[in-house]
Amino acid sequence: MAKKDDKIGDWHEIVRREYEKIAQQGGSCCGPSCCGTSGPSAYALGYEHADLEAVPDGVDMGLGCGNPTALAALRPGEVVLDLGCGPGLDVFIAAKKVGPTGRVIGVDMTAEMLAKARASARSFSEKTGLDNVEFRLGQIEHLPVADASVDVVISNCVINLSPDKQQVWREIARVLRPGGRVAVSDLALLRPLPEALRQSVEALVGCIAGAVLVDETKAMVQDAGLVDAVFQIHPEYVDRMAHWSDPVYKEVLEALPDGTRPSDYITSLYVTAVKPQAALTDQVKELIAIGASVSANCHPCVRYHVKKARDLGISDHQIRQAIEAGRMVRKGAAGQMDELIGQLFG
C-alpha cells in the first residue's frame, strides 16, 4: 500500500509536468491539461480593462476560475501573496492596486511558469515604474513565506489541485498577520463526481477531479482558525466553460449521467475569510488588571492581581510598569476632578 507522502508526491508530479507543458506552449490555454478556457478568460471572469492594461503580454493563459484581486479589495501599502501564481496575471494586477509602498509575492511549484513570470516582471516594471513584485519557487502546502508577514492571501483556481488542501489552509492562516484576510476563487463540488471523472488525470489537471465538496472547504477554513468566512457559489461560470472548446469539459459532459450538466456537480466558489486578531495572553490581562486596580485605588484588587501576576511568572519590573501606568491614569483623573470642583465652586 502506498504511503500518503508517496501519493502526494505523485500528485504534485502529475500537476507539475502538465503545467510545464502549458508554460512551454505559451499563448492561451486551450489544451486538455489546464484549468481554464480557450476564450478571453480575464474579461469573461469580470476583470476590468483598467486592471489589465498594464499586464504584460502572455500572462493571461486562461488558468483561472474567478477574480480574487477584486474579491480582496486590495489597498495601497499592503503585502499580498498569490498561491500558485502561474505566469503572474493576478500578481501584476495586485501590484498596481497596492502601489509602490506595497508588495506582491507569487509562489508556484513550476519553474517554467516562474521563468515566464520573472521575464514579464521586467516588462511590467518598465510599463508602470513599479518594482514591487517577486516570485518564489515552492509548494502551497509549504509556503516559502515567514509567519504573520502577509496582509492578504489570494489564489485563483489552484487549491483544488493540492493533494492536501487542509494543509494549504493552515499555511494561509500561518502566513497571514492578525487581522489579515484571504480571497480565493476555486472550483468546488456541489455533489460527488462520477468515479470515471475522479480517476481522470486530465480532469485532475483541469481542476475538476481534485475539487472537494463546498461543505468540506467550509470545514477546512474553520479548522484553520479563520473567521468571518463567506462562501459565494457561482455555477453559471461552469456552464459557460462547458460551451467553450476545452477538451476537459467535453470529457466532463461525456461522463455525466443523462439529463445533468456540469453545474449540477461543479461550481466556481469564492471564499473570503479573516485571521482573528491576536488574543491577549493571561500575562497581559493581569498587567492590565494591575493598572486598572491602581487607577481605581482598590487596595485588595492590587494585592490580588500582583500575586496572580507573580504566579504567572511576570517579573516585578513589568508589574511596576503596570502600576506606574495606573498611577498616571489616576493622577490625570484626579487633576480633572480638582479642575471641575474649582469650576463649580470658584
C-alpha positions in Angstrom: 0.0 0.0 0.0 1.4 3.4 -1.0 2.3 5.8 1.8 0.4 9.2 1.9 3.6 11.1 1.2 4.2 9.0 -1.9 0.7 9.7 -3.2 1.1 13.4 -2.5 4.4 13.3 -4.4 2.8 11.6 -7.4 0.0 14.1 -7.5 2.4 17.0 -7.4 4.5 15.5 -10.2 1.5 15.0 -12.4 0.4 18.6 -11.9 3.9 20.0 -12.3 4.5 18.1 -15.5 1.3 19.2 -17.2 1.8 22.8 -16.2 5.3 22.8 -17.5 3.8 21.8 -20.9 1.3 24.7 -20.6 4.2 27.2 -19.9 6.2 25.9 -22.8 3.3 26.1 -25.2 2.7 29.8 -24.5 -0.3 31.7 -25.6 -3.8 31.0 -24.2 -4.5 27.7 -22.5 -6.6 25.7 -25.0 -5.5 22.1 -24.4 -6.8 19.5 -22.1 -4.2 20.0 -19.4 -5.2 23.2 -17.8 -7.7 24.8 -15.5 -9.4 27.4 -17.7 -10.7 28.1 -21.1 -9.7 28.8 -24.6 -11.7 32.1 -24.6 -10.8 35.6 -23.4 -10.7 34.4 -19.8 -9.8 37.5 -17.9 -12.6 39.6 -19.4 -15.0 36.6 -19.1 -14.2 36.4 -15.4 -15.0 40.1 -14.7 -11.6 41.7 -14.8 -11.7 45.3 -15.7 -9.9 46.9 -18.7 -8.1 49.3 -16.3 -6.7 46.3 -14.3 -5.5 44.5 -17.5 -3.9 47.5 -19.4 -0.6 47.3 -17.6 -0.4 43.5 -17.5 2.4 42.1 -19.7 1.5 40.2 -22.8 1.2 36.4 -22.5 0.4 36.2 -18.8 -3.3 35.7 -19.3 -3.3 31.9 -20.1 -6.8 31.1 -19.1 -5.8 29.4 -15.9 -8.3 31.0 -13.5 -11.9 30.5 -12.5 -12.6 33.9 -10.8 -11.2 37.3 -10.0 -9.6 37.1 -6.5 -8.0 40.6 -6.8 -11.4 42.2 -7.0 -12.7 40.0 -4.2 -9.8 41.0 -1.9 -10.5 44.8 -2.2 -6.7 45.5 -2.1 -5.4 48.7 -0.6 -2.2 50.7 -1.1 0.7 49.6 1.0 -0.5 46.0 1.6 1.7 42.9 1.3 -0.1 40.3 -0.9 0.7 36.6 -1.5 -0.6 34.8 -4.6 -0.7 31.0 -4.2 0.0 29.2 -7.4 0.7 32.4 -9.3 1.5 30.8 -12.6 2.8 33.4 -15.1 1.7 36.2 -12.8 -1.6 37.6 -14.0 -3.1 38.3 -10.5 0.3 39.3 -9.2 0.7 42.1 -11.7 -2.9 43.3 -11.2 -2.4 43.2 -7.4 0.9 45.1 -7.7 -0.9 48.1 -9.3 -3.5 48.1 -6.6 -1.1 48.1 -3.6 1.2 50.6 -5.3 4.9 51.5 -4.7 4.5 51.2 -0.9 3.0 47.7 -1.2 4.5 44.3 -2.3 3.2 41.2 -4.0 4.8 37.8 -3.8 3.9 35.0 -6.2 4.6 31.4 -5.3 4.4 28.5 -7.8 6.0 25.0 -7.9 6.5 25.0 -11.7 9.9 26.5 -12.6 8.8 27.2 -16.2 5.8 29.2 -15.0 8.1 31.3 -12.7 10.5 31.9 -15.6 7.7 33.4 -17.6 6.5 35.5 -14.6 10.0 36.8 -13.9 10.6 37.7 -17.6 7.2 39.5 -17.6 8.2 41.4 -14.4 10.8 43.4 -16.3 8.2 44.5 -18.8 5.7 45.3 -16.1 8.3 47.5 -14.3 9.2 49.4 -17.5 5.5 50.0 -18.2 4.4 51.1 -14.7 7.5 52.2 -13.0 6.7 49.8 -10.2 9.3 47.4 -8.7 7.1 45.7 -6.1 6.7 42.0 -7.3 8.8 38.9 -6.6 8.3 35.3 -7.5 9.3 32.3 -5.3 9.5 28.6 -6.1 7.6 26.5 -3.7 4.6 24.3 -2.9 1.5 25.9 -1.5 1.4 23.2 1.2 4.8 24.5 2.5 4.9 28.2 1.6 8.4 29.9 1.5 7.0 32.8 3.5 7.5 33.9 7.1 4.9 33.6 9.8 2.5 36.5 10.1 4.1 38.5 7.3 1.3 39.0 4.8 -1.8 41.2 4.8 -3.7 39.4 2.1 -3.6 35.9 0.5 -5.2 35.4 -2.9 -5.4 32.3 -5.1 -7.1 31.6 -8.4 -8.2 28.0 -9.1 -5.2 26.4 -7.5 -6.1 25.0 -4.1 -8.3 22.3 -5.7 -5.1 21.0 -7.3 -3.5 20.3 -3.9 -3.4 16.8 -2.6 -3.5 18.2 1.0 -6.0 21.1 1.0 -6.3 21.3 4.8 -2.5 21.9 5.0 -2.9 24.7 2.4 -5.5 26.4 4.6 -3.3 26.0 7.7 -0.4 27.7 5.7 -2.7 30.5 4.7 -3.5 31.1 8.4 0.2 30.9 9.4 1.5 33.5 6.9 -1.4 36.0 7.5 -0.9 38.7 10.0 -3.6 39.0 12.7 -6.5 40.8 11.0 -5.2 39.7 7.6 -7.6 38.3 5.0 -7.8 35.7 2.3 -9.7 35.9 -1.0 -9.8 32.7 -3.1 -11.6 31.7 -6.3 -11.6 27.9 -6.7 -13.6 25.1 -8.2 -15.7 23.0 -5.7 -18.3 20.3 -5.9 -22.0 20.5 -5.1 -22.2 16.7 -5.1 -19.7 13.9 -5.6 -18.3 13.4 -9.2 -18.8 10.2 -11.1 -16.0 7.8 -10.4 -14.7 7.9 -14.0 -14.0 11.6 -13.7 -12.3 11.2 -10.3 -9.8 8.8 -11.9 -9.1 11.1 -14.8 -5.6 12.7 -15.0 -6.8 15.3 -17.5 -9.7 16.2 -15.2 -7.4 16.5 -12.3 -5.1 18.9 -14.0 -8.2 20.7 -15.3 -9.0 21.4 -11.6 -12.1 19.2 -11.6 -11.1 15.8 -10.3 -9.2 17.4 -7.4 -12.1 19.5 -6.2 -13.9 18.8 -3.0 -17.4 19.5 -1.7 -18.3 23.0 -0.7 -19.0 21.8 2.8 -15.6 20.2 3.0 -14.0 23.6 2.1 -16.0 25.3 4.8 -14.8 22.8 7.4 -11.1 23.3 6.3 -11.4 27.1 6.5 -12.9 26.8 10.0 -10.3 24.2 11.2 -7.5 26.5 10.1 -8.8 29.1 12.6 -10.1 31.6 10.1 -13.2 33.6 10.9 -15.9 35.7 9.2 -15.9 33.3 6.3 -18.1 33.9 3.3 -18.7 31.4 0.5 -20.2 32.5 -2.8 -21.3 29.9 -5.3 -21.2 30.7 -9.0 -22.2 27.6 -11.0 -23.1 29.8 -14.0 -19.4 30.2 -14.7 -19.1 26.4 -15.1 -21.9 26.4 -17.6 -20.2 29.0 -19.7 -16.9 27.0 -19.6 -18.8 23.9 -20.8 -19.7 25.7 -24.1 -16.1 26.7 -24.8 -13.7 24.4 -26.7 -11.9 22.9 -23.7 -11.4 19.1 -24.0 -11.6 18.7 -20.3 -15.1 20.0 -20.2 -16.1 17.8 -23.2 -14.8 14.9 -21.1 -16.9 16.0 -18.2 -20.1 16.2 -20.3 -19.5 12.7 -21.6 -19.0 11.3 -18.1 -22.1 12.9 -16.6 -25.4 11.0 -16.2 -28.0 11.7 -18.9 -30.1 14.8 -18.1 -27.4 16.5 -16.0 -25.0 19.3 -16.7 -21.6 20.3 -15.2 -23.0 22.9 -13.0 -25.1 20.3 -11.3 -21.8 18.9 -9.9 -19.2 21.7 -10.1 -19.2 25.3 -9.1 -16.9 28.3 -9.1 -16.5 29.1 -5.4 -15.5 32.4 -4.0 -14.1 32.3 -0.4 -13.2 35.2 1.8 -12.1 34.9 5.5 -10.1 36.7 8.1 -7.4 35.7 10.6 -8.5 36.8 14.1 -6.7 39.5 15.9 -4.2 38.0 18.4 -5.9 37.2 21.7 -4.5 38.8 24.9 -2.4 36.4 26.9 -3.1 35.7 30.6 0.0 37.7 31.5 -1.1 40.8 29.5 -4.5 40.6 31.1 -3.0 40.6 34.6 -0.9 43.6 33.8 -3.9 45.5 32.6 -5.8 44.4 35.7 -3.0 45.7 37.9 -3.0 49.1 36.2 -6.8 49.3 36.4 -6.7 48.4 40.1 -4.2 51.2 40.9 -6.2 53.7 38.9 -9.4 52.7 40.8 -7.4 52.9 44.2 -8.6 49.4 45.0 -6.1 48.0 47.5 -7.4 44.5 47.7 -7.5 44.4 43.9 -3.9 45.4 43.6 -2.8 42.7 46.1 -4.8 40.0 44.4 -3.6 40.8 40.9 0.1 41.4 41.8 0.1 37.9 43.5 -1.6 36.4 40.4 0.9 38.1 38.1 3.8 36.7 40.0 2.3 33.2 39.9 2.2 33.5 36.2 5.9 34.3 36.1 5.6 38.1 35.4 8.7 40.0 36.6 8.5 42.7 39.3 9.9 45.1 36.7 6.8 44.5 34.4 4.5 44.7 37.4 6.0 48.1 38.4 5.4 49.4 34.9 1.8 48.4 35.1 1.5 50.1 38.5 3.1 53.3 37.1 0.6 53.3 34.2 -2.2 53.0 36.7 -0.8 55.9 38.7 -0.6 58.1 35.6 -4.3 57.4 34.8 -5.3 58.1 38.5 -3.3 61.3 38.6 -4.9 62.5 35.4 -8.4 61.7 36.7 -7.7 63.4 40.0 -6.4 66.5 38.2 -9.6 66.7 36.1 -11.7 66.3 39.2 -9.9 69.2 41.0 -10.4 71.3 37.9 -14.1 70.5 37.9 -14.5 71.3 41.6 -12.7 74.6 41.0 -15.1 75.5 38.2 -18.2 74.6 40.3 -17.2 76.5 43.5 -14.9 79.2 42.1 
